[in-house]
Amino acid sequence: MSGLVTIFGGSGFLGRYIARRMAQQGWRVRVATRRPNDAMFVRTYGVVGQVEPIFCNIRDDASVQAALTGATAVVNCVGILAEKGKNGFDAVQVDGAERVARLAKENGVARMVQVSAIGADEESDSDYSRTKAEGEAAVLAHMPDAMILRPSILFGAEDEFFNRFATMTKFGPVLPMVGASTRFQPVYVDDVAAAAEQGVLGTAPGGVYELGGPDVSTFRELMQEMLGVIHRRRILLNLPVPIARLMAFGLNVVQFVSFGLIHNNTLTGDQITNLQKDNVVSGDHKGFDDLGITPVATEAVLPDYLWRFRPSGQYDAIKDSAKNLRV
């Protein structure tokens, strides 16, 4: 074994890909998560005892300290898109990131990778983007050589973007959007994991890396691509911002009157603010080229997992395969 890496949020969408890569490198992997019983699947990434999920609350010093004990490197993948209870943007994305970096330094952890996001800006009107930037600053204050990864929207088999909208196509002829003209640069989740892998191994220097896929598309164009993959026709309806904010307010009211039992993770005011801003690489920081990574395009991956949303499911996928063979 080459070392021990602690991955906070290691059972999440991106974290599990990083965990798998580090296990393949021969490292011991400690997956720090709030629900270790739901993360037992990570054990299959390595030999017996190589990958272990443990309980950790990123809001608690003692919990983070225990997760970092003996670690050679640390990756922080923890982030939220909507606040829930004590897990607010500041508590998770600023204080949590600072806590991981501070205790990592105190424990002599050699390397740290912090997962942020394109658009991180301390002056942003979005709490999500503001706290991502403040979290970066907090990390660098303790671990100045840390690698900061700023990916655009992630796609892959477990994503919450294409899967969510593909699911919505089952419930009616209209697919609503906010910010149809906003540009995105979708990036394959395993490409970002490969960047994090280099940070853990120390084969790439620290600093800020903006990570975007090979193609830039508007929100509407991405939805059209998704509809083409799942063989469905839907009316793409761009919701005016005032109406979208009214809907978000209504969903928040439902959350309030249900005492949080019904959580609004569908549409929030902060998400609407973000959806009005392009989510593409600025060119002001390092990127995939500096890491020697060629990013994968959406067209090469989406059919592999969106086929289940097709009208005939796997049978549509079989037809496609047969058509390709004939060509």
C-alpha positions in Angstrom: 0.0 0.0 0.0 1.3 3.4 -0.9 -0.4 5.5 1.8 -3.7 6.5 3.3 -6.1 9.0 1.8 -9.1 10.3 3.6 -11.9 11.4 1.3 -14.6 13.5 2.9 -17.8 12.9 0.9 -16.1 9.8 -0.6 -19.4 8.0 -1.2 -20.9 10.9 -3.1 -21.1 11.3 -6.9 -17.5 12.5 -7.4 -16.0 11.0 -4.3 -16.7 7.4 -5.2 -14.8 7.8 -8.5 -11.8 9.3 -6.6 -12.0 6.4 -4.1 -12.0 3.8 -6.8 -8.9 5.4 -8.5 -6.9 5.6 -5.3 -7.7 2.0 -4.5 -6.5 1.0 -7.9 -3.3 2.9 -7.1 -2.8 0.7 -4.1 -3.7 3.3 -1.5 -5.7 2.6 1.6 -8.9 4.7 1.3 -10.9 6.1 4.2 -14.3 7.3 3.1 -15.6 9.8 5.6 -19.4 10.1 5.4 -22.4 10.9 7.6 -24.0 7.6 6.6 -21.4 4.9 6.5 -24.0 2.1 6.5 -25.2 3.5 3.1 -21.7 3.6 1.8 -20.6 -0.1 2.1 -20.5 -0.4 -1.7 -17.1 1.5 -1.6 -15.5 -1.6 0.0 -15.7 -3.4 -3.4 -13.3 -0.9 -4.9 -10.3 -2.7 -3.3 -9.2 -5.8 -1.5 -10.6 -6.7 1.9 -9.9 -3.8 4.3 -8.4 -1.5 1.7 -11.4 0.9 1.4 -13.4 1.6 4.5 -16.4 3.9 5.1 -16.4 5.7 8.5 -18.8 8.1 10.2 -17.8 11.7 10.0 -19.6 15.0 10.5 -17.6 17.8 8.8 -19.1 20.3 11.2 -17.4 18.7 14.2 -13.7 19.0 15.1 -13.4 15.7 16.9 -15.1 13.8 14.0 -12.8 15.3 11.4 -9.8 14.8 13.6 -10.6 11.1 13.9 -11.0 10.8 10.1 -7.6 12.4 9.4 -5.6 10.4 11.9 -2.7 8.7 10.1 -3.7 10.1 6.7 -1.0 10.9 4.0 -3.4 13.0 1.9 -7.0 14.4 2.1 -9.7 15.2 -0.5 -12.7 17.3 0.4 -15.6 16.7 -1.9 -18.3 17.9 0.5 -20.7 20.5 -0.9 -24.4 21.2 -1.0 -26.7 22.7 -3.6 -29.5 23.6 -1.1 -29.4 24.3 2.6 -31.0 21.9 5.0 -31.2 22.4 8.7 -27.7 22.9 10.2 -26.1 22.1 6.9 -26.0 25.6 5.6 -23.7 27.0 2.9 -21.4 28.7 5.4 -21.3 25.7 7.8 -20.5 23.2 5.1 -18.6 25.0 2.4 -16.7 27.5 4.4 -16.4 26.3 8.0 -16.2 22.6 7.0 -13.5 23.2 4.4 -11.5 25.3 6.9 -11.8 22.6 9.5 -10.5 19.9 7.2 -7.6 22.0 6.1 -6.7 23.2 9.6 -6.7 19.8 11.1 -5.0 18.3 8.1 -2.1 20.8 8.7 -2.0 20.0 12.4 -1.9 16.3 11.6 1.0 16.7 9.2 -1.1 15.6 6.1 1.2 16.2 3.1 -1.3 17.0 0.4 -4.9 18.3 0.0 -7.4 18.4 -2.8 -10.4 20.8 -2.4 -13.3 20.4 -4.8 -14.9 23.7 -5.5 -16.8 24.9 -8.6 -16.5 27.1 -11.6 -18.0 30.5 -10.7 -16.6 30.5 -7.2 -16.5 34.2 -6.3 -16.5 36.0 -3.0 -18.4 38.8 -4.5 -21.1 36.6 -6.0 -24.8 37.2 -5.4 -25.2 33.5 -5.0 -24.5 32.0 -1.5 -23.4 28.8 -3.2 -20.7 30.5 -5.3 -19.7 32.9 -2.5 -19.1 30.2 0.0 -17.3 28.0 -2.5 -14.8 30.9 -2.9 -14.6 31.6 0.8 -14.0 27.8 1.3 -11.1 27.9 -1.1 -9.5 30.9 0.7 -9.9 29.1 4.1 -8.2 26.0 2.7 -5.3 27.9 1.2 -4.8 29.8 4.5 -3.8 26.5 6.1 -2.7 24.4 3.1 -1.2 26.9 0.6 0.0 24.1 -1.7 -3.5 22.6 -2.0 -5.0 21.7 -5.3 -8.3 23.5 -5.9 -10.5 21.9 -8.5 -13.3 24.0 -10.1 -15.3 21.7 -12.3 -18.3 22.7 -14.5 -21.4 20.7 -14.2 -20.6 17.0 -13.7 -22.1 14.2 -15.8 -22.0 10.5 -15.4 -24.1 7.5 -14.5 -25.1 8.8 -11.0 -25.4 12.5 -11.9 -28.2 14.7 -10.7 -28.4 16.8 -13.9 -29.2 14.7 -16.9 -30.8 12.0 -14.8 -33.1 14.5 -13.1 -34.3 16.1 -16.4 -34.7 12.7 -18.1 -36.9 11.6 -15.2 -39.0 14.7 -15.6 -39.8 13.8 -19.3 -41.9 10.9 -18.0 -44.5 13.2 -16.4 -45.7 15.4 -19.3 -45.1 16.9 -22.7 -43.4 20.0 -21.3 -39.8 20.2 -19.9 -39.4 23.5 -17.9 -36.0 25.2 -17.6 -34.6 28.3 -16.0 -31.8 30.1 -18.0 -32.2 28.3 -21.3 -29.4 30.4 -22.9 -27.0 30.0 -20.0 -23.8 28.2 -21.2 -22.3 25.1 -19.6 -19.2 23.0 -20.2 -20.2 19.6 -18.9 -17.3 17.5 -17.6 -17.2 13.8 -17.1 -17.0 12.8 -13.5 -14.1 10.4 -13.9 -12.0 13.1 -15.7 -12.3 15.2 -12.6 -11.5 12.2 -10.4 -8.3 11.7 -12.5 -7.3 15.3 -11.8 -7.9 14.7 -8.0 -5.8 11.5 -8.3 -2.8 13.6 -9.5 -3.2 15.9 -6.6 -3.2 13.1 -4.1 -0.2 11.4 -5.7 1.6 14.7 -5.9 2.3 14.4 -9.6 0.7 17.8 -10.3 1.4 21.0 -8.5 -1.2 22.8 -6.4 -3.2 25.8 -7.4 -6.5 26.4 -9.0 -7.7 24.2 -11.9 -10.8 25.0 -13.9 -12.1 21.8 -15.4 -14.6 21.8 -18.3 -15.4 19.3 -21.0 -14.5 19.6 -24.7 -17.9 21.3 -25.6 -19.7 24.4 -24.6 -23.5 24.2 -24.9 -26.5 26.2 -23.7 -28.9 24.7 -21.2 -31.4 24.3 -24.1 -28.9 22.6 -26.3 -28.0 20.1 -23.5 -31.7 19.3 -23.0 -32.1 18.8 -26.8 -29.1 16.4 -26.7 -30.6 14.5 -23.8 -34.0 14.2 -25.5 -32.2 12.9 -28.6 -30.5 10.2 -26.5 -33.6 9.0 -24.8 -35.7 9.1 -28.0 -38.4 11.5 -26.6 -40.0 14.7 -27.8 -40.8 17.4 -25.3 -41.6 21.1 -25.4 -38.7 23.0 -23.9 -40.2 25.8 -21.9 -37.9 28.6 -20.6 -39.4 29.9 -17.4 -39.1 33.7 -16.9 -37.1 34.5 -13.8 -40.0 36.1 -11.8 -42.1 33.0 -12.3 -39.3 30.7 -11.4 -38.7 32.7 -8.2 -42.4 32.5 -7.3 -42.2 28.7 -7.8 -39.1 28.6 -5.6 -40.9 30.6 -2.9 -43.9 28.3 -3.0 -41.6 25.2 -2.6 -39.9 26.9 0.4 -43.3 27.6 2.0 -44.1 23.9 1.6 -40.8 23.0 3.3 -41.6 25.5 6.1 -45.1 24.3 6.9 -44.0 20.7 6.8 -41.3 21.5 9.3 -38.7 20.3 6.9 -40.3 16.9 6.3 -40.7 17.9 2.6 -37.3 19.4 1.7 -37.0 21.8 -1.3 -34.1 20.4 -3.3 -36.0 21.0 -6.6 -35.6 24.8 -7.1 -34.3 27.5 -4.8 -33.7 31.2 -5.2 -30.0 30.7 -5.0 -30.1 28.1 -7.8 -32.0 30.5 -10.0 -29.3 33.1 -9.4 -26.6 30.6 -10.5 -28.6 29.5 -13.5 -28.4 33.0 -14.9 -24.6 32.9 -15.1 -22.5 31.0 -17.6 -20.7 28.0 -16.1 -17.6 27.7 -18.4 -13.9 27.8 -18.1 -12.6 31.3 -17.9 -9.0 30.6 -19.2 -7.5 32.5 -16.2 -6.4 29.3 -14.5 -4.8 25.9 -15.2 -6.9 23.1 -16.6 -6.9 19.7 -18.1 -4.2 20.5 -20.6 -1.8 21.2 -17.7 -2.7 17.7 -16.3 -2.3 15.9 -19.5 -6.0 14.8 -19.5 -8.2 14.8 -22.6 -11.7 15.3 -21.3 -14.5 13.0 -22.6 -17.5 14.5 -24.4 -21.1 14.0 -23.4 -22.0 12.2 -26.6 -19.6 9.4 -25.7 -21.2 8.7 -22.3 -24.8 9.8 -22.1 -26.2 6.8 -24.1 -24.5 4.4 -21.6 -26.8 5.4 -18.8 -29.7 7.4 -20.1 -31.0 4.5 -22.3 -33.2 3.5 -19.4 -35.3 6.6 -19.9 -36.2 5.6 -23.5 -39.8 4.6 -24.3 -38.7 0.9 -24.8 -35.7 1.1 -22.4 -33.1 -1.6 -23.0 -34.8 -2.7 -26.3 -34.2 0.8 -27.8 -30.6 0.3 -26.7 -30.4 -3.0 -28.5 -31.8 -1.5 -31.6 -29.2 1.2 -31.5 -26.4 -1.4 -31.2 -27.8 -3.4 -34.1 -28.0 -0.2 -36.2 -24.3 0.6 -35.4 -23.2 -2.9 -36.3 -25.0 -2.6 -39.7 -23.2 0.7 -40.4 
